[in-house]
C-alpha cells in the first residue's frame, strides 16, 4: 500500500446528492437580511453538524465496506491492494465525492468532473489526464467484472483531497466550507475609462444557503494604471466563511493615438524624378495595424504643389494623420514611360501599348522537350455530383495538375489515389507538391499553387518514398484532402513524382463523409465540360535555348497561342480517345536566354484577359497579377532587369490555372539613367 500519511490541501465537493438533498430539505431557508432566532440557531447548528459528518469517507482495505457520514455502503468492487498500490472503483469513488461521471464515446475515456478539475481515464493505461495534461502513474488501471479500477492515491492527489492512511483504512476529508469565486468583464480594463462588472459564483458543499458576502479592493472603475488585488468571500447559514478568492486585475493606461509621420528625401522635385518616402510613424504600443497613403506617387509628371498624406490606425481603432507638401518644378527628368520602365518594382505592372505588341517583332521559337508525363485533371472543372474525375496509368516521372470546384450542395473532399496493378512491389518517389485552397477565387488558387511549386523547386526534391504492394491502393498527397471543400470552393494542386513501375492514378470528388478507397469501385466516371479538357500528355517540359542577343531592340516571345507554340497532343485515359491540352496548362517552359543585353527590361504581357501567375526567374520566384476593368492586354509586369553588363537569364514559367491565355514575354531596352 502507498506509504503516505497526509498530503494535499482542503478543497470543495461532496457526495451522495440524494442524501444531501434530503438533509437540505429538512433545513428552513435562511435569508441574509432576516434576524436568526435562538431556536433557529440551534436547529441550524444541529443540521450543520449532521451534514459536516459527510465530509469524511473511510475506505476499508480489501473490503467492499465504505463509510460516509456515519453510514455504511457496499462498493460494487472492494478496495484492494496489489503490489503496493491501492485500487478503487472509479465510478463509485467519483460518485462518493459528488463528482460528475460521463463517457466520451469518441476517445473511449471515462470523464470525471470535480469542481474545476477534469480527469480522463482509459482502460489498462498507466496514465490519465488532468485538465488536458497527461499524468503518469506507477501502476496501470484495469477492469474487474466490467468495473474500471484505478490507483487511488494519484486520483485523490489530482483533486487536492487530503487523506490519512491507517493500518486498515484510508480516510478522505472533504472541505465543508462554502466556496466563492467571481469573474469580471470586460477582459481589458482601461484606467479611468472602463466600467468593471463582477459576476459572482458561490456554493456550499453542505447545501446551505449563502447568507453574506465580503469584498476587499472592489472598484467599479480604477482611476490609475496598475495591478489591483480584488478578494471575495462568502458566508453560509451556519456562519462559516469561505476561503478568500482573489483575482489580480490589470488596469492599463488609456490608449494614446498613433502618430503618423513621414519624410521625403527632398522638398522639391523635377517631373519624373523618383521620390523616396521614409515612414516614421510610431505608436506607444507598437500596434499600428493599418497604413493608408493618399496621393503617394513614386514620381509626379505635372508641375505644381502636391500634398501627400499618411493615415495610420492602431489596434484600438485610434488614428493619426500627417500631410506634407512637395513642389514639382516644370523641368523634366524622365517622361512617364521612361520612369516606369526604369523604376517599377519587379512583380508590379506598368502600361504598355497593347496594339503595338501585336506588330512587334517575334523571337523565333523552337524547343526541345523533357520526358515528364502530365496528368491534367481539370475537367469537369465545376463538379455537381460525386465521381471519378480522371484516371490513367503512368510509369516514371509525372506532373499532376488538379483544378476543381465543388458545385454540389454538400461539403466534399478531393482525393488522388495510386494503385499498383502489377505483380511485384512498386516504389513511388515524391518530388514536389504545391497545394492551394479551398478558396472561392480560382485565379488566386492557381497562382498560389504555381508559386508554391516554384518554391518547391528552389527547395529541392523531397524524395519521400511509398512502396505499394501488388494490388494495393493508397491515397497520396494528403494535403489535397486535408480540408473539406465547401460548396463553391475550388482547389488547385501541382505536384511531381516518379515510379519504377506502372501505377494507376485516380482523382475523385466525394462527400466528405465517404471513404475514397472503399467507395472507388462504385463511383461513376464523370464527363468533362466541353471547354475544359483532361488528359495525359507526354514530354511536358519545353526547353527553349536562345543564343542570339536579346534586348538591343523591342521583341516578343509568344507562348500558349497554339501557333508559334502549339498545344500538346495526348489521350483521355478514361475514354481512350485523343485529347488536346488546350492552353498548355501544367506544361513548364524553361527559357534559357544566354545573351541578354545590358539594361534590358523583361516583361510579362497577358493577351487573353485576366492573368494572375508567377514565374521562376534566375531561381527567384516573381509573382504578378493582371485584373480589373482596364485593358489588361495594355499592361505588363516586370519580371527582370539586367544590369550594366550582358547576362544569361533563365525563366521558368507555366500557365496558371484559373487565368486566361495566351501571353507573351517582352524584351525592351531601358531608357538611359540620368543624374538626379
C-alpha positions as CSV (number, residue, x, y, z in Angstrom):
1,X,0.0,0.0,0.0
2,X,1.2,3.6,-0.7
3,X,3.2,4.6,2.3
4,X,1.9,8.2,2.6
5,X,0.4,9.8,5.8
6,X,-1.2,13.2,5.0
7,X,-1.0,15.1,1.7
8,X,-2.8,17.9,-0.1
9,X,-5.0,20.9,0.8
10,X,-8.7,21.2,1.5
11,X,-10.9,21.9,-1.5
12,X,-14.6,21.6,-2.1
13,X,-17.1,19.0,-3.3
14,X,-19.3,16.4,-1.5
15,X,-21.1,13.2,-2.2
16,X,-24.5,11.5,-2.0
17,X,-26.5,14.0,-3.9
18,X,-29.8,12.3,-2.9
19,X,-29.0,12.1,0.8
20,X,-27.6,15.7,0.8
21,X,-30.9,16.8,-0.8
22,X,-32.9,15.1,1.9
23,X,-30.8,16.8,4.6
24,X,-31.1,20.1,2.9
25,X,-34.8,19.8,2.6
26,X,-35.0,19.5,6.4
27,X,-33.4,22.8,6.9
28,X,-35.5,26.0,6.9
29,X,-34.3,28.6,4.4
30,X,-32.3,31.4,6.0
31,X,-32.5,34.9,4.4
32,X,-29.4,37.1,4.6
33,X,-31.5,40.0,5.7
34,X,-33.6,38.2,8.3
35,X,-32.8,38.0,12.0
36,X,-32.0,34.5,13.2
37,X,-33.7,33.4,16.4
38,X,-32.1,31.2,19.1
39,X,-34.2,28.1,18.1
40,X,-33.3,28.6,14.5
41,X,-29.6,28.8,15.5
42,X,-29.9,25.6,17.5
43,X,-31.6,23.8,14.6
44,X,-29.1,25.0,12.1
45,X,-26.2,24.1,14.3
46,X,-27.6,20.5,14.6
47,X,-28.2,20.2,10.9
48,X,-24.8,21.7,10.1
49,X,-23.1,19.2,12.4
50,X,-25.0,16.3,10.8
51,X,-24.0,17.4,7.4
52,X,-20.4,18.0,8.3
53,X,-20.1,14.3,9.0
54,X,-20.5,13.7,5.3
55,X,-17.0,15.2,4.7
56,X,-15.4,12.0,5.9
57,X,-15.1,9.0,3.6
58,X,-13.5,5.9,5.1
59,X,-12.3,3.1,2.8
60,X,-11.5,-0.3,4.3
61,X,-8.6,-2.3,2.8
62,X,-9.5,-5.4,0.8
63,X,-13.2,-4.9,1.6
64,X,-16.3,-3.6,-0.1
65,X,-17.1,-1.6,3.0
66,X,-17.1,2.2,2.8
67,X,-18.3,4.6,5.5
68,X,-19.5,8.2,4.9
69,X,-21.3,10.4,7.4
70,X,-21.8,7.6,9.9
71,X,-23.5,5.3,7.3
72,X,-22.1,2.2,5.7
73,X,-22.1,1.5,1.9
74,X,-21.1,-1.5,-0.1
75,X,-18.9,-0.7,-3.1
76,X,-19.5,-2.9,-6.2
77,X,-15.8,-3.9,-6.1
78,X,-13.6,-4.0,-3.0
79,X,-10.8,-1.6,-2.2
80,X,-7.8,-3.8,-2.9
81,X,-4.0,-3.5,-2.6
82,X,-1.9,-5.0,-5.4
83,X,1.9,-4.8,-5.4
84,X,1.8,-1.9,-3.0
85,X,-0.9,0.1,-5.0
86,X,-4.3,0.7,-3.6
87,X,-7.1,0.4,-6.2
88,X,-10.8,1.6,-6.0
89,X,-13.6,1.5,-8.5
90,X,-13.5,4.7,-10.5
91,X,-17.2,5.4,-10.9
92,X,-18.1,4.5,-7.3
93,X,-15.3,6.7,-5.9
94,X,-16.2,9.6,-8.1
95,X,-19.9,9.4,-7.1
96,X,-19.0,9.2,-3.4
97,X,-17.2,12.6,-3.9
98,X,-20.2,14.1,-5.7
99,X,-18.3,14.4,-9.0
100,X,-20.0,14.1,-12.4
101,X,-19.2,11.0,-14.4
102,X,-19.6,10.6,-18.2
103,X,-18.2,8.6,-21.1
104,X,-16.5,10.2,-24.1
105,X,-17.6,7.9,-26.9
106,X,-15.1,9.3,-29.4
107,X,-12.0,8.8,-27.2
108,X,-13.4,5.9,-25.1
109,X,-12.5,7.7,-21.9
110,X,-14.3,8.0,-18.6
111,X,-14.6,11.6,-17.7
112,X,-14.7,12.9,-14.1
113,X,-15.6,16.5,-13.4
114,X,-15.0,17.7,-9.8
115,X,-15.2,21.4,-9.2
116,X,-12.9,23.0,-11.8
117,X,-10.9,19.8,-12.4
118,X,-11.5,17.3,-15.3
119,X,-9.9,13.9,-15.2
120,X,-9.9,11.4,-18.1
121,X,-9.1,7.7,-17.8
122,X,-8.7,5.0,-20.3
123,X,-8.8,1.3,-19.5
124,X,-5.5,-0.6,-19.0
125,X,-3.4,2.6,-19.0
126,X,-0.6,3.8,-16.8
127,X,-1.5,7.4,-17.3
128,X,-4.5,9.7,-17.1
129,X,-5.1,13.4,-17.9
130,X,-5.7,16.2,-15.5
131,X,-7.3,19.2,-17.3
132,X,-5.8,18.1,-20.5
133,X,-2.3,17.4,-19.2
134,X,-1.0,13.8,-19.2
135,X,-0.1,12.4,-15.7
136,X,1.9,9.2,-15.2
137,X,1.0,6.5,-12.6
138,X,3.3,3.9,-11.2
139,X,0.7,1.2,-11.9
140,X,-1.9,0.8,-14.6
141,X,-5.7,0.8,-14.3
142,X,-7.6,-2.5,-15.0
143,X,-11.1,-3.8,-15.4
144,X,-12.7,-6.1,-12.8
145,X,-16.1,-7.6,-13.7
146,X,-16.8,-4.6,-16.0
147,X,-15.7,-2.1,-13.3
148,X,-12.8,0.2,-14.1
149,X,-10.3,0.0,-11.2
150,X,-7.8,2.8,-10.7
151,X,-4.9,3.6,-8.3
152,X,-6.5,5.7,-5.5
153,X,-3.6,7.9,-4.5
154,X,-3.0,9.7,-7.8
155,X,-6.7,10.1,-8.2
156,X,-7.3,12.0,-4.9
157,X,-4.0,13.9,-5.2
158,X,-5.1,15.3,-8.6
159,X,-8.2,16.5,-6.9
160,X,-6.3,18.1,-4.0
161,X,-8.2,16.0,-1.4
162,X,-6.3,15.5,1.9
163,X,-6.2,11.9,3.3
164,X,-4.8,9.9,6.1
165,X,-3.7,6.3,6.0
166,X,-4.0,3.9,8.9
167,X,-3.3,0.1,9.0
168,X,-6.6,-1.0,7.5
169,X,-8.3,2.2,6.4
170,X,-7.8,5.3,4.3
171,X,-9.8,8.4,5.3
172,X,-10.6,11.2,2.9
173,X,-11.7,14.6,4.3
174,X,-13.6,16.9,2.1
175,X,-14.0,20.6,2.8
176,X,-17.3,21.8,4.2
177,X,-16.5,25.4,3.7
178,X,-18.6,27.4,1.2
179,X,-16.8,28.2,-2.0
180,X,-16.6,31.7,-3.5
181,X,-15.4,32.8,-6.9
182,X,-16.0,35.6,-9.4
183,X,-15.0,36.9,-12.8
184,X,-15.1,40.3,-14.4
185,X,-16.0,41.9,-17.7
186,X,-14.5,43.2,-19.9
187,X,-11.2,41.3,-20.3
188,X,-9.3,44.6,-21.0
189,X,-9.6,47.3,-18.3
190,X,-8.6,50.8,-19.2
191,X,-7.8,53.0,-16.2
192,X,-10.3,55.9,-15.8
193,X,-12.5,54.6,-18.6
194,X,-13.7,51.1,-18.2
195,X,-16.7,50.2,-16.0
196,X,-16.0,46.8,-14.5
197,X,-18.8,44.4,-13.9
198,X,-18.5,41.5,-11.4
199,X,-20.1,38.1,-11.9
200,X,-20.1,36.1,-8.7
201,X,-20.4,32.4,-8.1
202,X,-20.8,30.7,-4.7
203,X,-21.9,27.3,-3.3
204,X,-22.0,25.3,-0.1
205,X,-20.9,21.6,-0.2
206,X,-23.4,21.0,2.6
207,X,-26.2,22.6,0.6
208,X,-26.6,25.5,3.0
209,X,-27.7,28.9,1.9
210,X,-25.2,31.7,1.3
211,X,-26.2,34.5,3.6
212,X,-23.4,37.0,3.4
213,X,-20.5,38.2,1.2
214,X,-17.4,40.3,1.7
215,X,-15.3,42.2,-0.8
216,X,-11.8,43.7,-0.5
217,X,-10.4,46.0,-3.1
218,X,-13.5,46.0,-5.4
219,X,-14.0,49.1,-7.6
220,X,-16.3,49.8,-10.4
221,X,-13.6,51.9,-12.1
222,X,-9.9,52.0,-11.5
223,X,-8.6,55.5,-11.9
224,X,-4.9,54.8,-12.3
225,X,-3.0,52.2,-14.3
226,X,-1.6,49.3,-12.2
227,X,-2.3,45.9,-10.6
228,X,-5.3,45.6,-8.2
229,X,-6.0,42.6,-6.0
230,X,-9.7,42.1,-5.5
231,X,-10.9,39.5,-2.9
232,X,-14.3,37.9,-2.5
233,X,-15.6,35.7,0.4
234,X,-19.0,34.3,1.3
235,X,-20.6,33.0,4.5
236,X,-23.1,30.1,4.8
237,X,-26.1,30.0,7.1
238,X,-24.1,28.1,9.6
239,X,-21.8,31.1,10.0
240,X,-18.8,29.6,8.2
241,X,-16.8,31.8,5.9
242,X,-15.2,30.5,2.7
243,X,-11.5,30.8,1.9
244,X,-10.9,34.2,0.2
245,X,-10.9,34.1,-3.6
246,X,-8.6,36.7,-5.2
247,X,-8.1,37.9,-8.7
248,X,-5.4,40.4,-9.7
249,X,-6.8,42.8,-12.2
250,X,-4.6,44.8,-14.5
251,X,-5.7,48.3,-15.4
252,X,-4.0,49.6,-18.5
253,X,-3.2,53.2,-19.2
254,X,-5.6,54.8,-21.7
255,X,-4.7,54.3,-25.3
256,X,-2.6,57.0,-27.0
257,X,-3.4,57.5,-30.7
258,X,-0.6,56.5,-33.1
259,X,1.5,59.3,-34.5
260,X,1.7,59.5,-38.3
261,X,4.8,60.9,-39.8
262,X,7.0,60.5,-42.9
263,X,9.8,62.3,-44.7
264,X,10.8,62.7,-48.3
265,X,14.4,62.9,-49.4
266,X,13.8,66.4,-50.8
267,X,11.1,69.1,-50.8
268,X,11.4,70.0,-54.5
269,X,11.5,67.6,-57.5
270,X,11.5,67.7,-61.2
271,X,8.8,66.0,-63.2
272,X,9.6,62.3,-63.4
273,X,12.1,62.4,-60.6
274,X,11.9,59.5,-58.1
275,X,10.7,60.4,-54.6
276,X,12.0,58.5,-51.6
277,X,9.4,58.2,-48.8
278,X,10.5,57.2,-45.3
279,X,7.7,56.2,-42.9
280,X,8.5,57.4,-39.4
281,X,5.1,56.7,-37.8
282,X,5.0,55.2,-34.3
283,X,2.7,54.0,-31.6
284,X,3.3,53.7,-27.9
285,X,2.3,50.0,-28.0
286,X,4.0,49.4,-31.4
287,X,0.5,48.4,-32.5
288,X,-0.1,50.1,-35.8
289,X,-2.2,47.8,-37.8
290,X,-3.0,49.8,-40.9
291,X,-1.4,52.5,-43.1
292,X,-3.3,54.4,-45.7
293,X,-1.4,56.7,-48.1
294,X,-3.1,59.4,-50.1
295,X,-1.6,60.8,-53.3
296,X,1.6,58.9,-52.7
297,X,3.3,58.6,-56.1
298,X,6.8,57.4,-56.9
299,X,7.1,60.5,-59.2
300,X,4.8,63.3,-60.4
301,X,4.5,64.4,-64.0
302,X,2.6,67.7,-63.7
303,X,4.2,70.8,-62.2
304,X,2.8,72.4,-59.0
305,X,2.5,71.9,-55.3
306,X,1.2,68.5,-54.3
307,X,0.1,67.2,-50.9
308,X,0.9,63.7,-49.8
309,X,-0.9,62.3,-46.7
310,X,-0.5,59.2,-44.5
311,X,-3.1,57.9,-42.0
312,X,-2.2,55.2,-39.5
313,X,-4.5,53.2,-37.3
314,X,-3.7,51.2,-34.1
315,X,-5.3,48.1,-32.9
316,X,-7.8,50.1,-30.8
317,X,-9.1,51.9,-33.8
318,X,-7.4,55.2,-33.0
319,X,-5.9,57.1,-35.9
320,X,-3.3,59.7,-36.7
321,X,-2.8,61.6,-39.9
322,X,0.1,63.6,-41.3
323,X,0.4,65.5,-44.5
324,X,3.3,67.1,-46.4
325,X,3.5,69.4,-49.3
326,X,6.2,69.0,-52.0
327,X,6.9,71.1,-55.1
328,X,7.1,69.7,-58.6
329,X,9.0,72.0,-61.0
330,X,8.5,72.5,-64.7
331,X,11.8,70.7,-65.5
332,X,11.5,67.1,-66.7
333,X,13.9,64.4,-65.5
334,X,12.1,61.4,-67.0
335,X,8.9,61.0,-69.0
336,X,6.2,58.8,-67.6
337,X,7.1,55.9,-69.9
338,X,10.8,56.3,-69.1
339,X,10.2,56.4,-65.4
340,X,8.1,53.3,-65.1
341,X,10.4,51.3,-67.3
342,X,13.3,52.2,-65.0
343,X,11.7,52.1,-61.6
344,X,8.6,49.9,-61.5
345,X,9.4,47.2,-58.9
346,X,9.8,43.6,-60.0
347,X,6.4,41.9,-59.9
348,X,4.5,45.2,-60.4
349,X,2.8,46.2,-63.6
350,X,3.2,49.2,-65.9
351,X,1.3,50.4,-69.0
352,X,2.3,49.3,-72.5
353,X,0.8,49.9,-75.9
354,X,-1.2,46.7,-76.3
355,X,-1.8,47.3,-80.0
356,X,1.9,47.8,-80.8
357,X,2.7,44.4,-79.2
358,X,0.7,42.7,-81.9
359,X,3.0,44.2,-84.5
360,X,6.2,43.7,-82.5
361,X,9.0,41.5,-84.0
362,X,8.8,38.0,-82.7
363,X,11.7,35.9,-81.5
364,X,11.9,32.7,-83.5
365,X,10.6,29.9,-81.2
366,X,11.8,26.4,-81.3
367,X,12.1,24.0,-78.4
368,X,13.2,20.6,-77.2
369,X,11.2,18.5,-74.7
370,X,12.0,16.7,-71.5
371,X,10.3,13.3,-70.6
372,X,7.8,14.1,-67.9
373,X,4.2,13.0,-68.2
374,X,1.4,15.5,-67.4
375,X,-1.7,14.2,-65.6
376,X,-4.1,17.0,-66.1
377,X,-7.4,16.7,-64.1
378,X,-9.4,19.8,-64.6
379,X,-12.4,18.6,-66.5
380,X,-15.1,18.8,-65.2
381,X,-13.8,21.9,-63.5
382,X,-17.1,22.5,-61.8
383,X,-18.4,19.3,-60.2
384,X,-22.1,18.9,-59.3
385,X,-22.1,15.2,-58.4
386,X,-19.7,12.6,-56.9
387,X,-17.5,10.6,-59.1
388,X,-14.1,9.9,-60.7
389,X,-12.7,12.9,-62.4
390,X,-9.7,11.4,-64.2
391,X,-7.8,8.2,-64.2
392,X,-4.8,6.8,-66.1
393,X,-1.7,4.5,-65.7
394,X,1.7,6.2,-65.8
395,X,5.3,4.9,-65.4
396,X,8.2,7.1,-64.5
397,X,8.2,10.9,-63.9
398,X,4.9,12.6,-63.8
399,X,3.5,16.1,-63.1
400,X,-0.1,16.4,-61.7
401,X,-2.3,19.5,-62.3
402,X,-5.6,19.4,-60.4
403,X,-8.1,22.2,-60.7
404,X,-11.7,21.5,-59.5
405,X,-14.6,23.4,-57.9
406,X,-17.2,21.8,-55.7
407,X,-20.7,22.8,-57.0
408,X,-22.5,20.1,-55.0
409,X,-24.9,21.1,-52.2
410,X,-22.7,19.4,-49.6
411,X,-19.2,19.5,-48.3
412,X,-16.8,17.3,-50.3
413,X,-13.2,16.2,-50.5
414,X,-10.9,15.9,-53.4
415,X,-8.6,12.8,-53.5
416,X,-5.7,11.4,-55.5
417,X,-5.2,7.6,-55.4
418,X,-2.4,5.4,-56.5
419,X,-2.8,1.7,-57.3
420,X,-0.3,-0.9,-58.1
421,X,-1.8,-3.1,-60.8
422,X,1.4,-5.2,-61.2
423,X,2.5,-8.4,-59.6
424,X,5.6,-7.0,-57.8
425,X,6.1,-4.2,-55.3
426,X,6.3,-0.7,-56.8
427,X,8.0,2.4,-55.4
428,X,6.7,5.9,-55.8
429,X,9.1,8.8,-55.1
430,X,7.5,12.1,-54.3
431,X,9.4,15.2,-55.6
432,X,7.3,18.3,-55.1
433,X,3.8,19.2,-54.0
434,X,2.0,22.6,-54.1
435,X,-1.5,22.8,-52.7
436,X,-3.8,25.9,-52.8
437,X,-7.3,26.2,-51.4
438,X,-10.0,25.5,-50.7
439,X,-10.9,29.0,-51.9
440,X,-13.7,30.8,-53.8
441,X,-11.2,32.5,-56.0
442,X,-10.0,30.3,-58.9
443,X,-7.3,32.7,-60.1
444,X,-5.9,33.1,-56.6
445,X,-5.7,29.3,-56.1
446,X,-4.0,28.9,-59.5
447,X,-1.3,31.4,-58.7
448,X,-0.6,30.2,-55.1
449,X,-0.3,26.6,-56.3
450,X,2.1,27.6,-59.0
451,X,4.1,29.8,-56.7
452,X,4.5,27.1,-54.1
453,X,5.5,24.7,-56.9
454,X,8.4,27.0,-58.0
455,X,9.3,27.5,-54.3
456,X,9.5,23.7,-54.0
457,X,11.9,23.6,-57.0
458,X,14.2,26.0,-55.2
459,X,14.0,23.9,-52.0
460,X,14.9,20.7,-53.9
461,X,13.2,17.3,-54.2
462,X,11.6,15.9,-51.1
463,X,12.4,12.3,-52.3
464,X,9.9,10.7,-49.9
465,X,9.0,7.2,-50.9
466,X,5.9,5.0,-50.8
467,X,6.1,1.3,-51.6
468,X,2.9,-0.2,-53.0
469,X,2.4,-3.9,-52.8
470,X,0.7,-5.7,-55.7
471,X,-3.0,-4.8,-55.8
472,X,-2.5,-2.1,-53.1
473,X,-4.4,1.1,-53.4
474,X,-3.4,4.2,-51.4
475,X,-4.4,7.9,-51.0
476,X,-1.4,10.1,-51.9
477,X,-0.7,13.8,-51.2
478,X,-2.9,14.1,-48.2
479,X,-2.6,17.9,-48.4
480,X,-5.2,17.7,-51.1
481,X,-7.9,16.1,-48.9
482,X,-6.8,17.6,-45.6
483,X,-9.5,20.3,-45.7
484,X,-13.2,20.0,-46.7
485,X,-14.3,21.8,-49.8
486,X,-17.5,23.7,-49.1
487,X,-19.9,24.4,-51.9
488,X,-18.5,26.9,-54.5
489,X,-14.9,26.4,-53.2
490,X,-12.0,25.4,-55.5
491,X,-8.7,23.6,-55.1
492,X,-5.6,23.8,-57.3
493,X,-2.8,21.4,-56.9
494,X,0.5,21.0,-58.7
495,X,2.8,18.1,-57.8
496,X,5.5,15.8,-59.2
497,X,6.5,12.2,-58.5
498,X,8.1,9.2,-60.2
499,X,7.5,5.5,-60.1
500,X,9.6,2.4,-61.1
501,X,6.5,0.5,-62.3
502,X,3.1,1.3,-63.9
503,X,0.8,3.0,-61.4
504,X,-2.9,3.8,-62.0
505,X,-3.7,7.2,-60.6
506,X,-7.2,8.4,-59.9
507,X,-8.7,11.7,-58.9
508,X,-12.2,11.8,-57.5
509,X,-14.5,14.1,-55.6
510,X,-16.9,12.6,-53.0
511,X,-18.8,13.6,-49.9
512,X,-16.6,14.5,-47.0
513,X,-18.1,11.6,-45.0
514,X,-17.2,8.9,-47.5
515,X,-14.1,6.7,-47.8
516,X,-12.4,7.1,-51.2
517,X,-10.7,3.7,-51.2
518,X,-13.7,1.7,-50.2
519,X,-16.1,3.6,-52.5
520,X,-13.8,3.9,-55.5
521,X,-15.2,0.9,-57.4
522,X,-18.8,2.1,-57.0
523,X,-18.2,5.7,-58.3
524,X,-19.2,6.7,-61.8
525,X,-16.8,8.3,-64.3
526,X,-17.7,12.0,-64.8
527,X,-17.6,13.5,-68.2
528,X,-15.6,16.7,-68.7
529,X,-17.1,20.0,-69.7
530,X,-16.8,20.7,-73.5
531,X,-14.5,23.6,-72.9
532,X,-12.4,22.1,-70.2
533,X,-10.1,19.2,-71.0
534,X,-8.5,16.4,-69.1
535,X,-5.8,14.1,-70.3
536,X,-2.4,12.5,-70.2
537,X,0.4,14.3,-72.1
538,X,3.9,13.2,-72.6
539,X,7.0,15.4,-72.8
540,X,5.6,18.2,-70.6
541,X,8.7,20.3,-70.2
542,X,9.6,22.6,-73.2
543,X,13.1,23.9,-73.2
544,X,13.8,27.0,-75.3
545,X,17.5,27.9,-75.5
546,X,18.3,31.1,-77.3
547,X,21.9,32.0,-78.1
548,X,21.3,35.2,-80.2
549,X,21.5,38.6,-78.5
550,X,18.3,39.9,-76.9
551,X,17.3,43.4,-75.6
552,X,19.0,45.7,-78.1
553,X,15.6,46.3,-79.7
554,X,12.0,45.6,-78.7
555,X,11.0,42.0,-79.4
556,X,8.5,39.5,-78.1
557,X,8.3,35.7,-77.4
558,X,4.8,34.4,-77.9
559,X,3.7,31.4,-75.8
560,X,0.5,29.3,-75.4
561,X,-1.1,30.7,-78.6
562,X,-1.3,27.4,-80.5
563,X,0.5,29.0,-83.4
564,X,4.2,29.6,-82.6
565,X,3.6,27.5,-79.5
566,X,1.3,24.5,-80.4
567,X,-0.9,22.8,-77.8
568,X,0.1,19.4,-76.6
569,X,-1.5,16.3,-78.0
570,X,-2.3,13.4,-75.7
571,X,-5.0,10.9,-74.7
572,X,-8.0,10.7,-72.4
573,X,-7.1,7.8,-70.1
574,X,-10.7,7.1,-69.3
575,X,-12.3,7.1,-72.7
576,X,-9.1,6.1,-74.7
577,X,-9.7,9.0,-77.1
578,X,-7.4,11.8,-78.3
579,X,-7.0,14.8,-76.1
580,X,-5.6,18.3,-76.6
581,X,-4.0,20.3,-73.7
582,X,-5.9,23.5,-74.5
583,X,-3.7,26.3,-73.2
584,X,-0.9,24.0,-72.3
585,X,-1.8,24.3,-68.6
586,X,0.5,22.2,-66.5
587,X,3.3,22.4,-69.0
588,X,6.5,24.1,-67.8
589,X,8.5,26.3,-70.1
590,X,12.2,26.5,-69.4
591,X,13.6,29.5,-71.2
592,X,17.4,29.8,-71.3
593,X,18.4,33.2,-72.7
594,X,22.2,33.2,-72.9
595,X,22.9,36.7,-74.2
596,X,20.6,39.3,-72.8
597,X,21.9,42.8,-73.4
598,X,22.8,45.3,-70.6
599,X,19.9,47.4,-69.4
600,X,17.2,45.1,-70.8
601,X,13.7,45.1,-69.4
602,X,11.9,41.8,-69.4
603,X,8.1,42.0,-69.1
604,X,5.1,39.6,-68.9
605,X,2.2,40.7,-71.1
606,X,-1.2,38.9,-70.9
607,X,-3.0,38.8,-74.3
608,X,-6.2,36.9,-73.3
609,X,-7.5,38.8,-70.3
610,X,-7.2,38.2,-66.5
611,X,-4.0,36.6,-65.5
612,X,-2.7,36.0,-62.0
613,X,0.5,34.0,-62.0
614,X,4.1,33.6,-61.1
615,X,7.5,32.7,-62.7
616,X,10.9,31.5,-61.6
617,X,13.5,34.0,-62.8
618,X,17.1,33.2,-62.2
619,X,16.0,30.9,-59.3
620,X,13.8,33.6,-57.7
621,X,10.0,33.5,-57.6
622,X,8.3,36.5,-59.1
623,X,4.5,36.8,-58.6
624,X,2.3,39.2,-60.6
625,X,-1.3,39.9,-61.4
626,X,-3.4,41.5,-64.1
627,X,-7.1,42.1,-63.4
628,X,-9.7,44.9,-63.2
629,X,-11.6,47.0,-65.6
630,X,-8.6,48.3,-67.5
631,X,-7.5,46.9,-70.9
632,X,-5.4,44.1,-69.5
633,X,-3.5,43.5,-72.7
634,X,-2.2,47.0,-72.3
635,X,-0.4,46.2,-69.1
636,X,2.7,44.3,-68.4
637,X,4.5,43.0,-65.3
638,X,8.2,43.5,-64.6
639,X,10.0,40.1,-64.5
640,X,13.6,41.2,-64.6
641,X,16.1,43.9,-65.4
642,X,19.6,43.2,-66.5
643,X,22.4,45.4,-65.1
644,X,25.3,47.2,-66.8
645,X,26.6,44.0,-68.4
646,X,25.3,41.3,-70.6
647,X,23.7,38.5,-68.7
648,X,22.4,35.0,-69.0
649,X,18.7,34.8,-67.8
650,X,16.7,31.7,-67.2
651,X,12.9,31.9,-66.8
652,X,10.7,29.0,-65.9
653,X,7.0,29.8,-66.4
654,X,3.8,27.8,-66.7
655,X,0.2,28.9,-67.4
656,X,-1.6,29.5,-64.1
657,X,-4.8,27.6,-63.6
658,X,-7.8,29.9,-63.5
659,X,-6.1,32.5,-65.7
660,X,-6.6,33.3,-69.4
661,X,-4.3,32.8,-72.3
662,X,-2.2,33.4,-74.4
663,X,0.7,35.5,-73.1
664,X,3.9,37.0,-74.4
665,X,7.3,37.9,-72.9
666,X,8.6,41.3,-74.0
667,X,12.3,42.3,-74.2
668,X,12.9,46.0,-74.4
669,X,15.9,48.3,-74.0
670,X,15.6,50.6,-70.9
671,X,16.0,54.3,-71.1
672,X,19.3,55.7,-70.0
673,X,19.5,56.6,-66.4
674,X,20.1,60.3,-65.6
675,X,21.8,62.1,-62.8
676,X,19.2,63.1,-60.2
